[in-house]
Amino acid sequence: MTSPSPPPRRIALVGPVASGKSTWAAAVAAHTGLPHIGLDDLFWGPAWTPVPAAEFHIRVREALAAQAWIADGNFGGAVAETLLARAELVIWLDLSLRVCLPRLVARSLRRAATGQELFGGNRETFRHLLARDSILWSGPAHHHRDRRRWAARLARARAAGAPPLRLGSASAIAPALAARGLLPPGRQDA
């Protein structure tokens, strides 16, 4: 009888806006002791200003140079390639827009109402949510495009021998993570 393999030490958790990336990454970090790296924390500066691209890439490379972590985000390009190259396991929360959109609206309204501090000290406000560049517009607008990009990116990883763990329903997430020792057995939600 073979013993179960140890949980991976470097995990990338990717997926669309409001799929639960940060919530699940925090739950895995709490259970496993892996440091949690939120890529949004590395990207955003004050006043919802992105840090310069070169600085963001340096921050990502430095954070992912560690021997153990769980990182969550939905970034493409060189950041995605760095993340995938360093990860031992990629978990793709491939949830539909029908699932993510109500979560996005509820989360955004809750954050605006409570003034919850987010990345770089930023806060969502009702005024910000009504702006044309709001996450309420950009999240749904980019959902299908981002899904196609992740599908292509992860197909290349699969072909290279590193199959991602694709989770296509919200109810499948906790059991799949618990089965890999990333959550306590019996955990149902984050």
PEBELLIN-V620784 format. One line per field, one symbol per residue. phi: phi as a letter, one per 40 degrees, with the letter a starting at -180 (. if undefined). psi: psi as a letter, one per 30 degrees, with the letter a starting at -180 (. if undefined). Layout:
phi = ???
psi = ???
This chain:
phi = .ccccccccbbbbbicdgchdcccccccccccgcccbcccccccbcffbccddccdccdcdccccccaabbbibcbfcccccdcccccabbbcccccdccccccccccccccccgdcbdggcbcbcccccccccccccdccbdcccccccccccccccccgbccccbcaccccdccccccgcbcdgcbab
psi = kklkklllfjkkjlllkgfgeeeeeeeeeeefgkkkjjfeefekalhhkklkeeeeeeeeeeefflfklkkklhkabeeeeeeeefkfkkjjiikleeeeeeeeeeeeeeeeefgkkakgglkkleeefflfglffeeeeefeeeeeeeeeeefeeeefggikljkjgkeffeeeeeefggflkkfkel.
